[in-house]
Amino acid sequence: MKQISLMLLLLSLAFVPLTAQIDMSRLELNPFMRGMLAPNKLSMSHSMGFEAGTSSNGMGYYLSRYTNHMNYKFNSKLELDLDLSLVNFGSASTNSGIEFNNDNNSKIIPEFSLRYKPSDSVSFELRYVQRPWMQSSLISPWYHNPAR
């Protein structure tokens, strides 16, 4: 039995260098390397922002934001955008120096849009956006302010 095992081991060691000389196509089993999940269809960027402010009555605020922007192009007609933002915010008192209040909060805010453009004159978009009421109402095309 030992001789057979030794013989198989020697044959396999001799066979490996021979296969290295043959140009054999490799079987690609990773679904992320081709087709719909190919990494060359994904683009990613990052942004950061910091802001702080104070008023004359001694109240202040701070806000920091990190956003990961991702875009995945399924094909020339279908595209997905995804933004994941980590936001940290709170308030401070600035009457005598800076004293941070105990209202420090962190949130993850996801936003995405899925665009389908079958032709130059037709497009569909599904969008999910989280913004404060005041900010989103100013940019919405359906918002109508009767006071204007």
MODELLER restraints for C-alpha pairs under 7 A, 6 or more apart:
rsr = mdl.restraints
at = mdl.atoms
rsr.add(forms.Gaussian(group=physical.xy_distance, feature=features.Distance(at['CA:31:A'], at['CA:37:A']), mean=6.50, stdev=0.5))
rsr.add(forms.Gaussian(group=physical.xy_distance, feature=features.Distance(at['CA:32:A'], at['CA:38:A']), mean=4.92, stdev=0.5))
rsr.add(forms.Gaussian(group=physical.xy_distance, feature=features.Distance(at['CA:32:A'], at['CA:39:A']), mean=6.43, stdev=0.5))
rsr.add(forms.Gaussian(group=physical.xy_distance, feature=features.Distance(at['CA:33:A'], at['CA:39:A']), mean=6.53, stdev=0.5))
rsr.add(forms.Gaussian(group=physical.xy_distance, feature=features.Distance(at['CA:36:A'], at['CA:74:A']), mean=6.25, stdev=0.5))
rsr.add(forms.Gaussian(group=physical.xy_distance, feature=features.Distance(at['CA:41:A'], at['CA:72:A']), mean=5.63, stdev=0.5))
rsr.add(forms.Gaussian(group=physical.xy_distance, feature=features.Distance(at['CA:41:A'], at['CA:73:A']), mean=5.33, stdev=0.5))
rsr.add(forms.Gaussian(group=physical.xy_distance, feature=features.Distance(at['CA:41:A'], at['CA:74:A']), mean=6.94, stdev=0.5))
rsr.add(forms.Gaussian(group=physical.xy_distance, feature=features.Distance(at['CA:42:A'], at['CA:71:A']), mean=5.74, stdev=0.5))
rsr.add(forms.Gaussian(group=physical.xy_distance, feature=features.Distance(at['CA:42:A'], at['CA:72:A']), mean=4.53, stdev=0.5))
rsr.add(forms.Gaussian(group=physical.xy_distance, feature=features.Distance(at['CA:42:A'], at['CA:73:A']), mean=6.65, stdev=0.5))
rsr.add(forms.Gaussian(group=physical.xy_distance, feature=features.Distance(at['CA:43:A'], at['CA:70:A']), mean=5.81, stdev=0.5))
rsr.add(forms.Gaussian(group=physical.xy_distance, feature=features.Distance(at['CA:43:A'], at['CA:71:A']), mean=5.22, stdev=0.5))
rsr.add(forms.Gaussian(group=physical.xy_distance, feature=features.Distance(at['CA:43:A'], at['CA:72:A']), mean=6.49, stdev=0.5))
rsr.add(forms.Gaussian(group=physical.xy_distance, feature=features.Distance(at['CA:44:A'], at['CA:69:A']), mean=5.58, stdev=0.5))
rsr.add(forms.Gaussian(group=physical.xy_distance, feature=features.Distance(at['CA:44:A'], at['CA:70:A']), mean=4.47, stdev=0.5))
rsr.add(forms.Gaussian(group=physical.xy_distance, feature=features.Distance(at['CA:44:A'], at['CA:71:A']), mean=6.37, stdev=0.5))
rsr.add(forms.Gaussian(group=physical.xy_distance, feature=features.Distance(at['CA:45:A'], at['CA:68:A']), mean=6.06, stdev=0.5))
rsr.add(forms.Gaussian(group=physical.xy_distance, feature=features.Distance(at['CA:45:A'], at['CA:69:A']), mean=5.15, stdev=0.5))
rsr.add(forms.Gaussian(group=physical.xy_distance, feature=features.Distance(at['CA:45:A'], at['CA:70:A']), mean=6.60, stdev=0.5))
rsr.add(forms.Gaussian(group=physical.xy_distance, feature=features.Distance(at['CA:46:A'], at['CA:67:A']), mean=5.64, stdev=0.5))
rsr.add(forms.Gaussian(group=physical.xy_distance, feature=features.Distance(at['CA:46:A'], at['CA:68:A']), mean=4.62, stdev=0.5))
rsr.add(forms.Gaussian(group=physical.xy_distance, feature=features.Distance(at['CA:46:A'], at['CA:69:A']), mean=5.81, stdev=0.5))
rsr.add(forms.Gaussian(group=physical.xy_distance, feature=features.Distance(at['CA:47:A'], at['CA:66:A']), mean=5.81, stdev=0.5))
rsr.add(forms.Gaussian(group=physical.xy_distance, feature=features.Distance(at['CA:47:A'], at['CA:67:A']), mean=5.25, stdev=0.5))
rsr.add(forms.Gaussian(group=physical.xy_distance, feature=features.Distance(at['CA:47:A'], at['CA:68:A']), mean=6.71, stdev=0.5))
rsr.add(forms.Gaussian(group=physical.xy_distance, feature=features.Distance(at['CA:48:A'], at['CA:65:A']), mean=5.50, stdev=0.5))
rsr.add(forms.Gaussian(group=physical.xy_distance, feature=features.Distance(at['CA:48:A'], at['CA:66:A']), mean=4.48, stdev=0.5))
rsr.add(forms.Gaussian(group=physical.xy_distance, feature=features.Distance(at['CA:48:A'], at['CA:67:A']), mean=6.39, stdev=0.5))
rsr.add(forms.Gaussian(group=physical.xy_distance, feature=features.Distance(at['CA:49:A'], at['CA:64:A']), mean=5.66, stdev=0.5))
rsr.add(forms.Gaussian(group=physical.xy_distance, feature=features.Distance(at['CA:49:A'], at['CA:65:A']), mean=5.10, stdev=0.5))
rsr.add(forms.Gaussian(group=physical.xy_distance, feature=features.Distance(at['CA:49:A'], at['CA:66:A']), mean=6.63, stdev=0.5))
rsr.add(forms.Gaussian(group=physical.xy_distance, feature=features.Distance(at['CA:50:A'], at['CA:63:A']), mean=5.88, stdev=0.5))
rsr.add(forms.Gaussian(group=physical.xy_distance, feature=features.Distance(at['CA:50:A'], at['CA:64:A']), mean=4.42, stdev=0.5))
rsr.add(forms.Gaussian(group=physical.xy_distance, feature=features.Distance(at['CA:50:A'], at['CA:65:A']), mean=6.45, stdev=0.5))
rsr.add(forms.Gaussian(group=physical.xy_distance, feature=features.Distance(at['CA:51:A'], at['CA:62:A']), mean=5.83, stdev=0.5))
rsr.add(forms.Gaussian(group=physical.xy_distance, feature=features.Distance(at['CA:51:A'], at['CA:63:A']), mean=5.34, stdev=0.5))
rsr.add(forms.Gaussian(group=physical.xy_distance, feature=features.Distance(at['CA:51:A'], at['CA:64:A']), mean=6.40, stdev=0.5))
rsr.add(forms.Gaussian(group=physical.xy_distance, feature=features.Distance(at['CA:52:A'], at['CA:61:A']), mean=5.51, stdev=0.5))
rsr.add(forms.Gaussian(group=physical.xy_distance, feature=features.Distance(at['CA:52:A'], at['CA:62:A']), mean=4.20, stdev=0.5))
rsr.add(forms.Gaussian(group=physical.xy_distance, feature=features.Distance(at['CA:52:A'], at['CA:63:A']), mean=6.24, stdev=0.5))
rsr.add(forms.Gaussian(group=physical.xy_distance, feature=features.Distance(at['CA:53:A'], at['CA:60:A']), mean=5.39, stdev=0.5))
rsr.add(forms.Gaussian(group=physical.xy_distance, feature=features.Distance(at['CA:53:A'], at['CA:61:A']), mean=5.49, stdev=0.5))
rsr.add(forms.Gaussian(group=physical.xy_distance, feature=features.Distance(at['CA:53:A'], at['CA:62:A']), mean=6.63, stdev=0.5))
rsr.add(forms.Gaussian(group=physical.xy_distance, feature=features.Distance(at['CA:54:A'], at['CA:60:A']), mean=3.93, stdev=0.5))
rsr.add(forms.Gaussian(group=physical.xy_distance, feature=features.Distance(at['CA:54:A'], at['CA:61:A']), mean=6.50, stdev=0.5))
rsr.add(forms.Gaussian(group=physical.xy_distance, feature=features.Distance(at['CA:58:A'], at['CA:93:A']), mean=5.73, stdev=0.5))
rsr.add(forms.Gaussian(group=physical.xy_distance, feature=features.Distance(at['CA:58:A'], at['CA:94:A']), mean=4.67, stdev=0.5))
rsr.add(forms.Gaussian(group=physical.xy_distance, feature=features.Distance(at['CA:58:A'], at['CA:95:A']), mean=4.74, stdev=0.5))
rsr.add(forms.Gaussian(group=physical.xy_distance, feature=features.Distance(at['CA:59:A'], at['CA:92:A']), mean=6.08, stdev=0.5))
rsr.add(forms.Gaussian(group=physical.xy_distance, feature=features.Distance(at['CA:59:A'], at['CA:93:A']), mean=4.86, stdev=0.5))
rsr.add(forms.Gaussian(group=physical.xy_distance, feature=features.Distance(at['CA:59:A'], at['CA:94:A']), mean=5.87, stdev=0.5))
rsr.add(forms.Gaussian(group=physical.xy_distance, feature=features.Distance(at['CA:60:A'], at['CA:91:A']), mean=5.57, stdev=0.5))
rsr.add(forms.Gaussian(group=physical.xy_distance, feature=features.Distance(at['CA:60:A'], at['CA:92:A']), mean=4.86, stdev=0.5))
rsr.add(forms.Gaussian(group=physical.xy_distance, feature=features.Distance(at['CA:60:A'], at['CA:93:A']), mean=5.85, stdev=0.5))
rsr.add(forms.Gaussian(group=physical.xy_distance, feature=features.Distance(at['CA:60:A'], at['CA:94:A']), mean=6.51, stdev=0.5))
rsr.add(forms.Gaussian(group=physical.xy_distance, feature=features.Distance(at['CA:61:A'], at['CA:90:A']), mean=5.74, stdev=0.5))
rsr.add(forms.Gaussian(group=physical.xy_distance, feature=features.Distance(at['CA:61:A'], at['CA:91:A']), mean=4.08, stdev=0.5))
rsr.add(forms.Gaussian(group=physical.xy_distance, feature=features.Distance(at['CA:61:A'], at['CA:92:A']), mean=5.60, stdev=0.5))
rsr.add(forms.Gaussian(group=physical.xy_distance, feature=features.Distance(at['CA:62:A'], at['CA:89:A']), mean=5.53, stdev=0.5))
rsr.add(forms.Gaussian(group=physical.xy_distance, feature=features.Distance(at['CA:62:A'], at['CA:90:A']), mean=5.65, stdev=0.5))
rsr.add(forms.Gaussian(group=physical.xy_distance, feature=features.Distance(at['CA:62:A'], at['CA:91:A']), mean=6.18, stdev=0.5))
rsr.add(forms.Gaussian(group=physical.xy_distance, feature=features.Distance(at['CA:63:A'], at['CA:88:A']), mean=5.65, stdev=0.5))
rsr.add(forms.Gaussian(group=physical.xy_distance, feature=features.Distance(at['CA:63:A'], at['CA:89:A']), mean=4.29, stdev=0.5))
rsr.add(forms.Gaussian(group=physical.xy_distance, feature=features.Distance(at['CA:63:A'], at['CA:90:A']), mean=6.79, stdev=0.5))
rsr.add(forms.Gaussian(group=physical.xy_distance, feature=features.Distance(at['CA:64:A'], at['CA:87:A']), mean=5.77, stdev=0.5))
rsr.add(forms.Gaussian(group=physical.xy_distance, feature=features.Distance(at['CA:64:A'], at['CA:88:A']), mean=5.25, stdev=0.5))
rsr.add(forms.Gaussian(group=physical.xy_distance, feature=features.Distance(at['CA:64:A'], at['CA:89:A']), mean=6.46, stdev=0.5))
rsr.add(forms.Gaussian(group=physical.xy_distance, feature=features.Distance(at['CA:65:A'], at['CA:85:A']), mean=6.63, stdev=0.5))
rsr.add(forms.Gaussian(group=physical.xy_distance, feature=features.Distance(at['CA:65:A'], at['CA:86:A']), mean=5.70, stdev=0.5))
rsr.add(forms.Gaussian(group=physical.xy_distance, feature=features.Distance(at['CA:65:A'], at['CA:87:A']), mean=4.50, stdev=0.5))
rsr.add(forms.Gaussian(group=physical.xy_distance, feature=features.Distance(at['CA:65:A'], at['CA:88:A']), mean=6.48, stdev=0.5))
rsr.add(forms.Gaussian(group=physical.xy_distance, feature=features.Distance(at['CA:66:A'], at['CA:85:A']), mean=5.50, stdev=0.5))
rsr.add(forms.Gaussian(group=physical.xy_distance, feature=features.Distance(at['CA:66:A'], at['CA:86:A']), mean=5.24, stdev=0.5))
rsr.add(forms.Gaussian(group=physical.xy_distance, feature=features.Distance(at['CA:66:A'], at['CA:87:A']), mean=6.60, stdev=0.5))
rsr.add(forms.Gaussian(group=physical.xy_distance, feature=features.Distance(at['CA:67:A'], at['CA:83:A']), mean=6.43, stdev=0.5))
rsr.add(forms.Gaussian(group=physical.xy_distance, feature=features.Distance(at['CA:67:A'], at['CA:84:A']), mean=5.51, stdev=0.5))
rsr.add(forms.Gaussian(group=physical.xy_distance, feature=features.Distance(at['CA:67:A'], at['CA:85:A']), mean=4.13, stdev=0.5))
rsr.add(forms.Gaussian(group=physical.xy_distance, feature=features.Distance(at['CA:67:A'], at['CA:86:A']), mean=6.37, stdev=0.5))
rsr.add(forms.Gaussian(group=physical.xy_distance, feature=features.Distance(at['CA:68:A'], at['CA:83:A']), mean=5.63, stdev=0.5))
rsr.add(forms.Gaussian(group=physical.xy_distance, feature=features.Distance(at['CA:68:A'], at['CA:84:A']), mean=5.31, stdev=0.5))
rsr.add(forms.Gaussian(group=physical.xy_distance, feature=features.Distance(at['CA:68:A'], at['CA:85:A']), mean=6.42, stdev=0.5))
rsr.add(forms.Gaussian(group=physical.xy_distance, feature=features.Distance(at['CA:69:A'], at['CA:82:A']), mean=5.99, stdev=0.5))
rsr.add(forms.Gaussian(group=physical.xy_distance, feature=features.Distance(at['CA:69:A'], at['CA:83:A']), mean=4.63, stdev=0.5))
rsr.add(forms.Gaussian(group=physical.xy_distance, feature=features.Distance(at['CA:69:A'], at['CA:84:A']), mean=6.78, stdev=0.5))
rsr.add(forms.Gaussian(group=physical.xy_distance, feature=features.Distance(at['CA:70:A'], at['CA:81:A']), mean=5.75, stdev=0.5))
rsr.add(forms.Gaussian(group=physical.xy_distance, feature=features.Distance(at['CA:70:A'], at['CA:82:A']), mean=5.09, stdev=0.5))
rsr.add(forms.Gaussian(group=physical.xy_distance, feature=features.Distance(at['CA:70:A'], at['CA:83:A']), mean=6.26, stdev=0.5))
rsr.add(forms.Gaussian(group=physical.xy_distance, feature=features.Distance(at['CA:71:A'], at['CA:80:A']), mean=5.68, stdev=0.5))
rsr.add(forms.Gaussian(group=physical.xy_distance, feature=features.Distance(at['CA:71:A'], at['CA:81:A']), mean=4.50, stdev=0.5))
rsr.add(forms.Gaussian(group=physical.xy_distance, feature=features.Distance(at['CA:71:A'], at['CA:82:A']), mean=6.37, stdev=0.5))
rsr.add(forms.Gaussian(group=physical.xy_distance, feature=features.Distance(at['CA:72:A'], at['CA:79:A']), mean=5.86, stdev=0.5))
rsr.add(forms.Gaussian(group=physical.xy_distance, feature=features.Distance(at['CA:72:A'], at['CA:80:A']), mean=5.16, stdev=0.5))
rsr.add(forms.Gaussian(group=physical.xy_distance, feature=features.Distance(at['CA:72:A'], at['CA:81:A']), mean=6.51, stdev=0.5))
rsr.add(forms.Gaussian(group=physical.xy_distance, feature=features.Distance(at['CA:73:A'], at['CA:79:A']), mean=4.49, stdev=0.5))
rsr.add(forms.Gaussian(group=physical.xy_distance, feature=features.Distance(at['CA:73:A'], at['CA:80:A']), mean=6.39, stdev=0.5))
rsr.add(forms.Gaussian(group=physical.xy_distance, feature=features.Distance(at['CA:77:A'], at['CA:116:A']), mean=5.50, stdev=0.5))
rsr.add(forms.Gaussian(group=physical.xy_distance, feature=features.Distance(at['CA:77:A'], at['CA:117:A']), mean=4.94, stdev=0.5))
rsr.add(forms.Gaussian(group=physical.xy_distance, feature=features.Distance(at['CA:77:A'], at['CA:118:A']), mean=5.73, stdev=0.5))
rsr.add(forms.Gaussian(group=physical.xy_distance, feature=features.Distance(at['CA:78:A'], at['CA:115:A']), mean=5.71, stdev=0.5))
rsr.add(forms.Gaussian(group=physical.xy_distance, feature=features.Distance(at['CA:78:A'], at['CA:116:A']), mean=4.60, stdev=0.5))
rsr.add(forms.Gaussian(group=physical.xy_distance, feature=features.Distance(at['CA:78:A'], at['CA:117:A']), mean=6.60, stdev=0.5))
rsr.add(forms.Gaussian(group=physical.xy_distance, feature=features.Distance(at['CA:79:A'], at['CA:114:A']), mean=5.87, stdev=0.5))
rsr.add(forms.Gaussian(group=physical.xy_distance, feature=features.Distance(at['CA:79:A'], at['CA:115:A']), mean=5.23, stdev=0.5))
rsr.add(forms.Gaussian(group=physical.xy_distance, feature=features.Distance(at['CA:79:A'], at['CA:116:A']), mean=6.63, stdev=0.5))
rsr.add(forms.Gaussian(group=physical.xy_distance, feature=features.Distance(at['CA:80:A'], at['CA:113:A']), mean=5.83, stdev=0.5))
rsr.add(forms.Gaussian(group=physical.xy_distance, feature=features.Distance(at['CA:80:A'], at['CA:114:A']), mean=4.56, stdev=0.5))
rsr.add(forms.Gaussian(group=physical.xy_distance, feature=features.Distance(at['CA:80:A'], at['CA:115:A']), mean=6.39, stdev=0.5))
rsr.add(forms.Gaussian(group=physical.xy_distance, feature=features.Distance(at['CA:81:A'], at['CA:112:A']), mean=5.38, stdev=0.5))
rsr.add(forms.Gaussian(group=physical.xy_distance, feature=features.Distance(at['CA:81:A'], at['CA:113:A']), mean=5.21, stdev=0.5))
rsr.add(forms.Gaussian(group=physical.xy_distance, feature=features.Distance(at['CA:81:A'], at['CA:114:A']), mean=6.48, stdev=0.5))
rsr.add(forms.Gaussian(group=physical.xy_distance, feature=features.Distance(at['CA:82:A'], at['CA:111:A']), mean=5.90, stdev=0.5))
rsr.add(forms.Gaussian(group=physical.xy_distance, feature=features.Distance(at['CA:82:A'], at['CA:112:A']), mean=4.36, stdev=0.5))
rsr.add(forms.Gaussian(group=physical.xy_distance, feature=features.Distance(at['CA:82:A'], at['CA:113:A']), mean=6.70, stdev=0.5))
rsr.add(forms.Gaussian(group=physical.xy_distance, feature=features.Distance(at['CA:83:A'], at['CA:110:A']), mean=5.83, stdev=0.5))
rsr.add(forms.Gaussian(group=physical.xy_distance, feature=features.Distance(at['CA:83:A'], at['CA:111:A']), mean=5.12, stdev=0.5))
rsr.add(forms.Gaussian(group=physical.xy_distance, feature=features.Distance(at['CA:83:A'], at['CA:112:A']), mean=6.11, stdev=0.5))
rsr.add(forms.Gaussian(group=physical.xy_distance, feature=features.Distance(at['CA:84:A'], at['CA:108:A']), mean=6.85, stdev=0.5))
rsr.add(forms.Gaussian(group=physical.xy_distance, feature=features.Distance(at['CA:84:A'], at['CA:109:A']), mean=5.91, stdev=0.5))
rsr.add(forms.Gaussian(group=physical.xy_distance, feature=features.Distance(at['CA:84:A'], at['CA:110:A']), mean=4.67, stdev=0.5))
rsr.add(forms.Gaussian(group=physical.xy_distance, feature=features.Distance(at['CA:84:A'], at['CA:111:A']), mean=6.52, stdev=0.5))
rsr.add(forms.Gaussian(group=physical.xy_distance, feature=features.Distance(at['CA:85:A'], at['CA:108:A']), mean=5.52, stdev=0.5))
rsr.add(forms.Gaussian(group=physical.xy_distance, feature=features.Distance(at['CA:85:A'], at['CA:109:A']), mean=5.04, stdev=0.5))
rsr.add(forms.Gaussian(group=physical.xy_distance, feature=features.Distance(at['CA:85:A'], at['CA:110:A']), mean=6.33, stdev=0.5))
rsr.add(forms.Gaussian(group=physical.xy_distance, feature=features.Distance(at['CA:86:A'], at['CA:107:A']), mean=5.79, stdev=0.5))
rsr.add(forms.Gaussian(group=physical.xy_distance, feature=features.Distance(at['CA:86:A'], at['CA:108:A']), mean=4.59, stdev=0.5))
rsr.add(forms.Gaussian(group=physical.xy_distance, feature=features.Distance(at['CA:86:A'], at['CA:109:A']), mean=6.44, stdev=0.5))
rsr.add(forms.Gaussian(group=physical.xy_distance, feature=features.Distance(at['CA:87:A'], at['CA:106:A']), mean=5.50, stdev=0.5))
rsr.add(forms.Gaussian(group=physical.xy_distance, feature=features.Distance(at['CA:87:A'], at['CA:107:A']), mean=5.28, stdev=0.5))
rsr.add(forms.Gaussian(group=physical.xy_distance, feature=features.Distance(at['CA:87:A'], at['CA:108:A']), mean=6.32, stdev=0.5))
rsr.add(forms.Gaussian(group=physical.xy_distance, feature=features.Distance(at['CA:88:A'], at['CA:105:A']), mean=5.61, stdev=0.5))
rsr.add(forms.Gaussian(group=physical.xy_distance, feature=features.Distance(at['CA:88:A'], at['CA:106:A']), mean=4.28, stdev=0.5))
rsr.add(forms.Gaussian(group=physical.xy_distance, feature=features.Distance(at['CA:88:A'], at['CA:107:A']), mean=6.55, stdev=0.5))
rsr.add(forms.Gaussian(group=physical.xy_distance, feature=features.Distance(at['CA:89:A'], at['CA:104:A']), mean=5.80, stdev=0.5))
rsr.add(forms.Gaussian(group=physical.xy_distance, feature=features.Distance(at['CA:89:A'], at['CA:105:A']), mean=5.44, stdev=0.5))
rsr.add(forms.Gaussian(group=physical.xy_distance, feature=features.Distance(at['CA:89:A'], at['CA:106:A']), mean=6.51, stdev=0.5))
rsr.add(forms.Gaussian(group=physical.xy_distance, feature=features.Distance(at['CA:90:A'], at['CA:103:A']), mean=5.46, stdev=0.5))
rsr.add(forms.Gaussian(group=physical.xy_distance, feature=features.Distance(at['CA:90:A'], at['CA:104:A']), mean=4.49, stdev=0.5))
rsr.add(forms.Gaussian(group=physical.xy_distance, feature=features.Distance(at['CA:90:A'], at['CA:105:A']), mean=6.22, stdev=0.5))
rsr.add(forms.Gaussian(group=physical.xy_distance, feature=features.Distance(at['CA:91:A'], at['CA:100:A']), mean=6.28, stdev=0.5))
rsr.add(forms.Gaussian(group=physical.xy_distance, feature=features.Distance(at['CA:91:A'], at['CA:101:A']), mean=5.80, stdev=0.5))
rsr.add(forms.Gaussian(group=physical.xy_distance, feature=features.Distance(at['CA:91:A'], at['CA:103:A']), mean=6.67, stdev=0.5))
rsr.add(forms.Gaussian(group=physical.xy_distance, feature=features.Distance(at['CA:92:A'], at['CA:98:A']), mean=6.56, stdev=0.5))
rsr.add(forms.Gaussian(group=physical.xy_distance, feature=features.Distance(at['CA:92:A'], at['CA:99:A']), mean=5.50, stdev=0.5))
rsr.add(forms.Gaussian(group=physical.xy_distance, feature=features.Distance(at['CA:92:A'], at['CA:100:A']), mean=4.22, stdev=0.5))
rsr.add(forms.Gaussian(group=physical.xy_distance, feature=features.Distance(at['CA:92:A'], at['CA:101:A']), mean=5.26, stdev=0.5))
rsr.add(forms.Gaussian(group=physical.xy_distance, feature=features.Distance(at['CA:93:A'], at['CA:99:A']), mean=5.17, stdev=0.5))
rsr.add(forms.Gaussian(group=physical.xy_distance, feature=features.Distance(at['CA:93:A'], at['CA:100:A']), mean=6.32, stdev=0.5))
rsr.add(forms.Gaussian(group=physical.xy_distance, feature=features.Distance(at['CA:109:A'], at['CA:130:A']), mean=6.83, stdev=0.5))
rsr.add(forms.Gaussian(group=physical.xy_distance, feature=features.Distance(at['CA:111:A'], at['CA:128:A']), mean=5.42, stdev=0.5))
rsr.add(forms.Gaussian(group=physical.xy_distance, feature=features.Distance(at['CA:111:A'], at['CA:129:A']), mean=4.90, stdev=0.5))
rsr.add(forms.Gaussian(group=physical.xy_distance, feature=features.Distance(at['CA:111:A'], at['CA:130:A']), mean=6.52, stdev=0.5))
rsr.add(forms.Gaussian(group=physical.xy_distance, feature=features.Distance(at['CA:112:A'], at['CA:127:A']), mean=5.79, stdev=0.5))
rsr.add(forms.Gaussian(group=physical.xy_distance, feature=features.Distance(at['CA:112:A'], at['CA:128:A']), mean=5.36, stdev=0.5))
rsr.add(forms.Gaussian(group=physical.xy_distance, feature=features.Distance(at['CA:112:A'], at['CA:129:A']), mean=6.79, stdev=0.5))
rsr.add(forms.Gaussian(group=physical.xy_distance, feature=features.Distance(at['CA:113:A'], at['CA:125:A']), mean=6.72, stdev=0.5))
rsr.add(forms.Gaussian(group=physical.xy_distance, feature=features.Distance(at['CA:113:A'], at['CA:126:A']), mean=5.48, stdev=0.5))
rsr.add(forms.Gaussian(group=physical.xy_distance, feature=features.Distance(at['CA:113:A'], at['CA:127:A']), mean=4.17, stdev=0.5))
rsr.add(forms.Gaussian(group=physical.xy_distance, feature=features.Distance(at['CA:113:A'], at['CA:128:A']), mean=6.31, stdev=0.5))
rsr.add(forms.Gaussian(group=physical.xy_distance, feature=features.Distance(at['CA:114:A'], at['CA:125:A']), mean=5.60, stdev=0.5))
rsr.add(forms.Gaussian(group=physical.xy_distance, feature=features.Distance(at['CA:114:A'], at['CA:126:A']), mean=5.15, stdev=0.5))
rsr.add(forms.Gaussian(group=physical.xy_distance, feature=features.Distance(at['CA:114:A'], at['CA:127:A']), mean=6.44, stdev=0.5))
rsr.add(forms.Gaussian(group=physical.xy_distance, feature=features.Distance(at['CA:115:A'], at['CA:124:A']), mean=5.83, stdev=0.5))
rsr.add(forms.Gaussian(group=physical.xy_distance, feature=features.Distance(at['CA:115:A'], at['CA:125:A']), mean=4.47, stdev=0.5))
rsr.add(forms.Gaussian(group=physical.xy_distance, feature=features.Distance(at['CA:115:A'], at['CA:126:A']), mean=6.58, stdev=0.5))
rsr.add(forms.Gaussian(group=physical.xy_distance, feature=features.Distance(at['CA:116:A'], at['CA:123:A']), mean=5.69, stdev=0.5))
rsr.add(forms.Gaussian(group=physical.xy_distance, feature=features.Distance(at['CA:116:A'], at['CA:124:A']), mean=5.15, stdev=0.5))
rsr.add(forms.Gaussian(group=physical.xy_distance, feature=features.Distance(at['CA:116:A'], at['CA:125:A']), mean=6.29, stdev=0.5))
rsr.add(forms.Gaussian(group=physical.xy_distance, feature=features.Distance(at['CA:117:A'], at['CA:123:A']), mean=4.21, stdev=0.5))
rsr.add(forms.Gaussian(group=physical.xy_distance, feature=features.Distance(at['CA:117:A'], at['CA:124:A']), mean=6.29, stdev=0.5))
rsr.add(forms.Gaussian(group=physical.xy_distance, feature=features.Distance(at['CA:137:A'], at['CA:143:A']), mean=5.96, stdev=0.5))
